[in-house]
Amino acid sequence: MTTTPWDQVRQESLAAMTETERAEYNAAAIEAEARLQLAELVYHARTAAGISQTELAQRAGTRQSVISAIENGAQAPGGIILARIAHALGGTLSIHVAA
């Protein structure tokens, strides 16, 4: 069996895409990375606080299923829910853009 490195497959796929397809791919990749970062951030903050998803949801005024969806990357939370989560964990929301 011949194996092909992932980077090679990715480069070949990107090279075969039209400009429009590549733009859509890049937008989806940016969104996926943001979802992953937010999922990890919320999960680690919650577990560091030693509380369950249910307790965090109650404190933040939302449902446990919303916290679960954020933590598993199925939902990209907006700024308001992130601010409520931060407050529920005893913190504040701070956003910065790095160049």
C-alpha positions as CSV (number, residue, x, y, z in Angstrom):
1,M,0.0,0.0,0.0
2,T,1.3,3.4,-0.9
3,T,0.7,6.3,1.4
4,T,0.7,9.9,0.6
5,P,1.5,12.6,3.2
6,W,-1.4,14.8,4.2
7,D,0.5,18.0,3.2
8,Q,0.9,16.7,-0.4
9,V,-2.8,15.7,-0.7
10,R,-3.8,19.2,0.7
11,Q,-1.4,21.0,-1.7
12,E,-2.7,19.0,-4.7
13,S,-6.3,19.6,-3.7
14,L,-5.7,23.4,-3.3
15,A,-3.9,23.5,-6.6
16,A,-6.9,21.9,-8.4
17,M,-9.4,24.4,-6.9
18,T,-10.7,27.4,-8.7
19,E,-10.1,30.9,-7.2
20,T,-13.7,30.8,-5.8
21,E,-13.4,27.3,-4.4
22,R,-10.1,28.3,-2.7
23,A,-11.7,31.4,-1.2
24,E,-14.6,29.3,0.2
25,Y,-12.0,26.7,1.5
26,N,-10.0,29.5,3.2
27,A,-13.1,31.0,4.8
28,A,-14.2,27.6,6.1
29,A,-10.7,26.9,7.5
30,I,-10.7,30.2,9.4
31,E,-14.1,29.5,10.9
32,A,-13.1,25.9,11.9
33,E,-9.9,27.2,13.6
34,A,-11.9,29.9,15.5
35,R,-14.5,27.3,16.6
36,L,-11.7,25.0,17.8
37,Q,-10.0,27.8,19.7
38,L,-13.2,28.9,21.4
39,A,-14.1,25.4,22.2
40,E,-10.8,24.8,23.9
41,L,-11.0,28.2,25.7
42,V,-14.5,27.6,27.2
43,Y,-13.7,24.0,28.1
44,H,-10.4,24.8,29.9
45,A,-11.9,27.8,31.7
46,R,-14.9,25.7,32.9
47,T,-12.9,22.7,34.0
48,A,-10.3,25.0,35.7
49,A,-13.3,26.5,37.6
50,G,-14.3,23.0,38.6
51,I,-17.9,23.3,37.4
52,S,-20.1,21.2,35.1
53,Q,-21.6,22.3,31.8
54,T,-25.0,22.4,33.5
55,E,-23.7,24.7,36.3
56,L,-22.0,27.0,33.8
57,A,-25.1,27.1,31.7
58,Q,-27.2,28.1,34.7
59,R,-24.8,30.8,35.7
60,A,-24.6,32.1,32.1
61,G,-28.4,32.1,31.6
62,T,-28.3,29.5,28.8
63,R,-28.8,25.7,28.3
64,Q,-26.3,22.9,28.9
65,S,-26.7,21.9,25.3
66,V,-25.4,25.3,24.2
67,I,-22.3,24.9,26.4
68,S,-21.8,21.4,25.0
69,A,-22.2,22.6,21.4
70,I,-19.6,25.4,22.1
71,E,-17.2,23.0,23.7
72,N,-17.4,20.4,21.0
73,G,-17.1,23.0,18.2
74,A,-20.6,22.5,16.8
75,Q,-21.6,26.1,17.6
76,A,-19.6,29.2,17.2
77,P,-20.6,31.5,20.0
78,G,-21.2,35.2,19.5
79,G,-19.7,37.9,21.7
80,I,-22.7,38.2,24.0
81,I,-22.7,34.6,25.0
82,L,-19.0,34.6,25.4
83,A,-19.3,37.7,27.7
84,R,-21.9,35.9,29.8
85,I,-19.8,32.8,30.0
86,A,-16.8,34.8,31.1
87,H,-18.8,36.6,33.7
88,A,-20.3,33.3,34.9
89,L,-16.7,32.1,35.4
90,G,-15.8,35.3,37.4
91,G,-14.0,37.0,34.5
92,T,-14.5,39.4,31.7
93,L,-14.3,39.0,28.0
94,S,-11.3,40.5,26.3
95,I,-10.9,40.4,22.5
96,H,-7.8,41.5,20.6
97,V,-6.7,41.3,17.0
98,A,-3.1,40.3,16.4
99,A,-1.4,41.2,13.2
